[in-house]
Amino acid sequence: EELCKIQKAWAIPDVEQRDKIRRAQKTIVKETYGAFLNRYGNVPFTKNPEQYIKYQVDQVGEMIEKLFDTSA
């Protein structure tokens, strides 16, 4: 969440390069985060799991789509 706030302010004016970076990030982050959720998402480690697991995999992908474009 904090990284998204910071990186939203960064701009990559070249549309092609921006899209390449977003696609690469989505692939890596969604795959890794999805694996984490599959493995630990149902482990009873706290009474308030929503405090630690705030986003679903698709939501993370949507957040990445808004990076590096100050008009987004």
Beta strands, then each sheet from edge to edge (+ up, - down):
end
